[in-house]
Structures are given as structure tokens and as C-alpha cells.
Amino acid sequence: MLLASLSDMHLGSQNTTREEREGIAACLDTLGKMGLTHLVLPGDIFDIWTAPAEMKPPTYEDILKGDDLVVPALQRLVVRPNLTVAYQWGNHDFDLPADLFRTFFRAAQVDTSFTLGNLWVEHGHAYDLFNASGPGIMTPDPAKGNRPLGYYITRIHTRAGRVVSALNSSAYVQNVMEQVQAERQPGRWTVATLVLDYVVRQTGRSYNDEVVMPDGSRIPIWAISEAYADSFRAWEEKHGLFDAINAILVGAEYMDHSAQDVRNQHGKRLVVFGHSHKALWNDLTVGDGVAGAYVNDGAWCKTPQTLVVVEQTGGKYYVQQGTWNGSGLDIEERVITDGWEGKPATFATGRPR
């Protein structure tokens, strides 16, 4: 098994430059020469969120038909024989129709997660208070489209012709408690309204400003604030206080606990997320022993552009964290020795030659 995981390309967004898309296309062509058995695309490959609030956002068809670099490169790759293609929805493409994706990229698997042996892959937004969306996740979206608050945060912050500073609410979550809560009266604000208020003030917008929806309707910002005001309490009632607090941490790009939960619930050694845009490797522990790893494959909408390649040989998983250098992949490799019950995994750097 030789698997590559690439997420967060954000095609259709002004955040992904042509140079970055050229890098994606070139890397996909390089992967096509490696003999992949699995190509996993863990969400936010497409992006219909980063449209200015005053403009109607693009459709998925617009993005798929309008991209002249990445979409053709993906099409060249997915037709290779003996290659399994698996797509997981992210928050920026949570409502991408599976049939539309398959129209462009043959018989692909489209789901919320992907698992193979001791490997689990998903986008990770389902654990995020501000970005949870997708099948089975209901939201108080005032436009009745099941969108999370992060959708409106992104739309409010995006300006025409200017790249936004963050593709989700994480940058705001990291700052909001210190910079906003001290200025606001306790009891009048919730976590969600504090974050939204911070965005409104930082962008110089008014609560009477409106967000133009895909169908042309308009939603005022004050209605967004009211709709999502009880998001934290609703999460707490459904999942418990600890999980609700963790959902805020995921919004702040700390996803380790969620990866640990996946390990515990599904018994997987290796958990791969996207979403945070930060490539990393963290051990997952049980008791005093190392039980696996959480790996984030980073993002392709910024520099450095990163991915994860996993090769399974016998009872070992060789995990390669790759960085695109403009002409090829710089690889850092680790190995996980398989085993589960009562057998801590062992880690080493580099493959025996």
C-alpha cells in the first residue's frame, strides 16, 4: 500500500495563487510516477466560502470548469490503473455533491472519513465548534443551508481583490478571548458572538451589513449573531463540557485530543487530519506507552506546500512528510511498528536501507 494524502487546496479561492496551483499540479504529476495505490483528498480541495460578503459566491461547477491547472492534473492522476481515489468533505466544501465530483474524477469514494488497516484519514472540521458541518451535523444557519458560523466569518472577512488573513476562524479564536472578552461585559456575550464581534470590528463592518448567499438572498450580520449565539451550549448539551471546550481548541488549531479520540474509538495507530493548515507529527499515547501518531498533512493554499505519504510494508507504516520545493518533494520519514493490544508502537527516523 502506497498512499498520498493532500488537503486544503482551496481551489476557487483568491487565497490560492496561480503559482501555488502550479505547484499542486506539478506535485500531482510527480505522485503519478510513484506507483500510488491510494490517493486521499481530505477536504477543502474546493472553496466556495472565500467570496466577499457583498458578492454572490461561485458554484462548484464554476470552480471545476474554471481551473486550468489542478483539475486537469487530478484527472490525469485518477485514471491510472489500480489507484483508489478517496475524497472526504471539508468545511469549505462540505456540500460538494458526490456525483458532481465523480463526473470529473471517475469512480471515487466520497465520504466523511477514510480508513485502511491501522490508518484513519479525515478533514477534522467535525470537531470544530465554528466549522463543524456535513452529513448528520445540523447547524442554526439563518439561511437554512446547514452552514457553520465559520462560513459567515470567512465571508465577512473576505474583501474583493484581497487575500484574507485566515481561511477559517482559528486566527480569531486564538486572539479573541484576550482581546475581546476584556472589553465586553461578562454575561452579555457567548463564545460565538465574541468571535463574530471581533471579526466585525476588525473588518470595520456594521451589524446591519449583509452577506449575499448563493441563491441571491441576503442575511444581515445581526441575524447571524443571533442564530449562532448558543452554539457552545448546544455542543455542551450534546457532547459534554469537556468536548465543548475541545471544540474551541480545535478552532484554535489544536487537534491532538480529537486525534486521540479517533485512536481510542476506532483503534487506529495513525490518524491523519487536514483543516489546521499546519503540517506536524505528534505521538498519541496510552498509559505510559506510545500507541500511535497524529499527523497533519498541512495545506496547499500557502507556502510551504505539504502532504503526507504512507507506505505499509508488512507490519510497518512508513510515514513520509513531504514538502514541495518547486521541482520535487523534500521528504522526512518515520516508521511505526504495527501492533495494538498491550504492545506500544515503536518509532524510528528513516527506513533501513
C-alpha positions in Angstrom: 0.0 0.0 0.0 1.3 3.4 -1.0 -1.0 6.3 -0.1 -0.7 10.0 -0.5 -2.9 12.5 1.5 -3.2 16.1 0.2 -5.8 18.5 1.6 -6.7 22.2 1.8 -6.0 23.3 -1.8 -8.9 25.8 -1.6 -9.4 25.9 -5.3 -11.7 28.7 -6.4 -10.4 30.9 -3.6 -8.4 34.0 -4.1 -6.1 32.6 -1.3 -4.6 30.0 -3.6 -2.4 31.8 -6.1 -1.6 30.6 -9.6 2.0 29.8 -8.5 0.6 27.6 -5.7 -1.8 25.9 -8.1 1.2 25.3 -10.5 2.9 23.6 -7.5 -0.1 21.4 -6.8 -0.4 20.3 -10.5 3.4 19.5 -10.7 3.3 17.6 -7.4 0.3 15.5 -8.7 2.2 14.7 -11.8 5.1 13.6 -9.6 2.9 11.4 -7.5 1.6 9.8 -10.7 5.1 8.4 -11.2 5.4 6.9 -7.7 3.1 3.9 -8.2 0.4 5.1 -5.7 -2.3 2.6 -4.7 -4.4 5.3 -2.9 -4.9 9.0 -3.4 -6.8 10.5 -0.4 -8.1 14.1 -0.6 -9.2 15.0 3.0 -11.3 18.1 2.2 -11.2 21.8 1.4 -10.0 20.9 -2.0 -12.6 23.3 -3.3 -13.7 26.5 -1.6 -17.0 28.4 -2.0 -16.6 30.3 1.2 -13.9 32.9 0.4 -16.2 35.2 -1.6 -16.6 38.8 -0.4 -19.8 39.2 1.7 -21.3 41.6 -0.9 -20.8 39.2 -3.8 -22.5 36.0 -4.8 -20.1 33.1 -4.3 -19.0 30.8 -7.1 -20.5 27.3 -7.6 -18.6 24.1 -7.6 -19.3 23.8 -11.3 -17.7 27.3 -11.8 -14.6 26.1 -9.9 -14.2 22.7 -11.6 -14.7 24.1 -15.1 -12.6 27.2 -14.5 -9.4 25.6 -13.1 -6.9 25.0 -15.9 -4.1 23.5 -13.7 -5.1 21.3 -10.8 -8.3 19.8 -12.2 -6.6 18.5 -15.3 -3.7 17.2 -13.2 -6.1 15.4 -10.9 -7.8 14.0 -14.0 -4.5 12.7 -15.3 -3.7 11.0 -12.0 -7.1 9.4 -11.1 -7.3 7.5 -14.4 -4.2 5.5 -13.6 -4.9 1.8 -13.2 -5.1 0.2 -9.7 -5.5 3.6 -8.0 -8.2 4.1 -5.4 -9.3 7.7 -5.1 -11.0 8.8 -1.8 -12.4 12.2 -1.1 -13.5 13.4 2.3 -15.6 16.5 2.7 -14.0 19.5 4.5 -15.8 22.5 5.9 -15.2 24.7 2.8 -16.6 22.0 0.5 -19.0 20.2 2.9 -21.9 20.3 0.4 -19.9 19.3 -2.7 -22.2 16.8 -4.5 -20.5 13.4 -4.6 -22.0 12.8 -8.1 -20.5 16.0 -9.4 -17.1 15.1 -8.1 -17.3 11.7 -9.8 -18.3 13.3 -13.0 -14.9 14.9 -13.2 -12.8 12.3 -11.4 -14.2 8.8 -12.2 -15.5 6.3 -9.6 -14.1 8.0 -6.5 -15.1 7.2 -2.9 -16.7 10.3 -1.3 -17.3 10.2 2.5 -16.6 11.9 5.8 -13.6 9.7 6.5 -11.3 7.1 5.1 -9.8 4.0 6.8 -7.4 1.3 5.7 -5.7 -1.1 8.1 -4.3 1.0 11.0 -4.8 4.3 9.2 -7.6 6.8 9.6 -7.9 10.0 7.5 -10.5 12.8 7.7 -10.5 16.6 7.4 -11.0 17.2 11.1 -13.6 20.1 11.0 -16.3 17.9 12.5 -14.6 18.5 15.9 -14.5 22.3 15.5 -17.2 24.4 17.2 -17.0 27.1 14.5 -16.7 24.8 11.4 -18.5 21.6 12.1 -20.6 20.8 9.0 -21.6 18.0 6.7 -23.8 14.8 6.8 -25.6 14.4 10.1 -24.4 17.7 11.5 -27.2 20.2 12.0 -26.5 24.0 12.4 -28.6 27.0 13.2 -27.8 28.5 9.8 -30.1 31.5 9.3 -30.1 30.8 5.6 -31.2 27.2 6.2 -28.2 25.8 4.4 -26.6 23.9 7.4 -23.6 26.1 7.2 -21.4 26.6 10.3 -20.5 30.0 11.8 -17.1 29.8 10.2 -18.7 30.2 6.8 -20.1 33.6 7.7 -16.9 34.6 9.5 -15.0 33.9 6.3 -17.5 35.7 4.1 -17.5 38.8 6.4 -13.7 38.9 6.5 -13.1 38.4 2.8 -12.7 41.5 0.6 -12.7 41.7 -3.2 -9.3 41.6 -4.6 -7.6 41.0 -1.3 -6.4 37.7 0.2 -7.9 37.2 3.7 -5.5 36.5 6.5 -7.2 33.3 7.6 -9.3 30.7 5.9 -11.3 29.7 9.0 -11.9 31.1 12.4 -8.7 29.8 14.0 -6.8 33.0 14.0 -9.7 34.8 15.6 -10.2 32.1 18.3 -6.5 32.4 19.3 -6.9 36.1 20.0 -10.5 36.7 20.8 -10.6 35.7 24.5 -7.7 38.0 25.4 -8.5 40.9 23.1 -12.3 40.9 23.2 -13.6 39.5 26.5 -11.7 42.1 28.5 -13.6 44.8 26.6 -17.0 43.3 26.9 -19.5 42.9 29.7 -19.5 39.3 31.1 -22.8 37.6 30.7 -23.9 39.5 27.6 -21.7 37.6 25.2 -21.1 34.0 24.3 -18.1 32.3 22.7 -19.6 32.5 19.3 -20.8 36.1 19.5 -17.4 37.2 20.9 -15.6 35.7 18.0 -18.1 37.2 15.5 -18.0 40.6 17.1 -14.2 40.6 16.9 -14.4 39.9 13.2 -17.0 42.6 12.7 -14.9 45.2 14.5 -11.6 44.1 12.8 -13.1 44.4 9.3 -14.9 47.7 10.0 -18.2 46.3 9.2 -21.6 47.0 10.7 -24.1 44.6 12.1 -26.6 45.9 9.5 -24.2 44.8 6.7 -25.4 41.8 4.8 -23.9 38.6 3.4 -25.1 37.7 -0.1 -26.0 34.0 -0.3 -25.6 31.6 -3.2 -29.3 32.0 -4.1 -29.0 35.8 -4.1 -30.8 36.2 -0.7 -29.2 38.4 1.9 -28.5 37.7 5.6 -27.7 40.6 7.9 -24.8 40.1 10.4 -27.1 40.7 13.4 -29.2 37.7 12.3 -26.0 35.6 12.1 -25.0 36.7 15.6 -28.4 35.8 17.0 -28.6 32.4 15.2 -25.3 31.1 16.5 -25.3 32.6 19.9 -25.9 29.3 21.7 -23.5 27.2 19.7 -21.3 26.4 22.7 -24.2 25.5 25.0 -25.8 23.3 22.3 -22.4 21.5 21.8 -22.1 21.0 25.6 -25.6 19.6 25.9 -25.0 17.1 23.1 -21.4 16.1 23.8 -20.5 17.3 27.4 -18.4 20.2 28.7 -15.0 18.7 28.1 -15.8 18.0 24.4 -17.3 21.5 24.0 -14.0 23.1 25.3 -12.1 20.8 23.0 -14.2 22.1 20.1 -13.0 25.6 20.8 -9.4 24.3 20.9 -9.8 22.6 17.5 -11.0 26.0 16.2 -7.7 27.3 17.5 -5.8 24.6 15.5 -5.2 22.3 18.5 -6.4 18.9 17.2 -4.4 16.4 19.2 -7.2 15.5 21.6 -9.6 14.8 18.7 -7.0 12.6 17.1 -6.6 10.8 20.4 -10.4 10.2 20.5 -10.3 8.7 17.0 -7.5 6.4 18.1 -9.5 5.4 21.2 -12.8 4.9 19.4 -11.6 3.2 16.2 -8.4 1.6 17.3 -6.2 3.2 14.7 -2.4 3.7 15.0 -2.1 6.5 12.5 -4.6 9.4 12.4 -4.3 12.0 9.6 -6.1 15.3 9.6 -6.1 18.4 7.5 -8.0 21.6 8.4 -5.4 23.4 10.5 -3.0 24.2 7.6 -0.1 23.2 9.9 1.9 20.2 8.9 3.0 18.3 12.1 3.6 14.9 13.7 2.6 14.3 17.4 2.7 11.0 19.2 -0.6 9.5 20.6 -0.1 7.8 23.9 -2.0 5.3 26.0 -0.8 5.0 29.6 3.0 5.2 29.6 3.4 3.8 26.1 3.4 5.3 22.6 0.3 4.0 20.8 0.4 5.8 17.5 0.7 9.2 15.9 -1.4 12.1 14.8 -0.1 13.6 11.5 -1.4 16.7 9.8 -0.8 16.9 6.1 -0.7 20.7 6.1 -2.0 22.7 3.2 -1.6 23.6 -0.5 -3.0 27.1 -0.3 0.2 28.6 1.1 3.9 28.1 1.3 5.3 25.6 2.2 3.0 23.2 0.4 3.0 19.9 2.2 1.5 16.4 2.1 1.7 13.0 3.8 2.7 9.8 2.0 2.2 6.5 3.9 3.7 3.2 2.8 2.7 0.0 4.5 5.2 -2.9 4.3 4.5 -5.9 6.4 3.7 -4.7 9.9 5.3 -1.3 9.5 3.9 2.0 8.3 6.5 4.4 6.8 5.1 7.9 7.1 6.6 10.5 4.9 6.0 14.2 5.4 6.7 15.8 2.1 7.3 19.5 1.2 7.1 20.7 -2.4 10.2 22.6 -3.2 9.1 23.8 -6.6 10.6 21.0 -8.6 10.3 17.9 -6.3 9.4 16.6 -2.8 11.7 17.0 0.2 10.9 14.0 2.4 11.2 13.4 6.1 10.3 9.8 7.0 9.3 8.0 10.2 8.2 4.4 10.7 5.5 3.0 13.0 5.8 -0.7 14.0 2.3 -2.2 14.0 0.6 -3.9 16.9 -2.1 -2.8 19.3 -3.2 -4.7 22.4 -0.6 -4.3 25.0 2.1 -3.6 22.5 3.3 0.0 22.4 4.3 1.1 18.9 7.9 1.9 18.3 9.1 4.9 16.3 12.3 5.4 14.4 13.6 8.0 12.0 14.4 6.8 8.5 14.0 3.5 6.7 16.5 0.7 7.0 18.4 0.6 3.6 
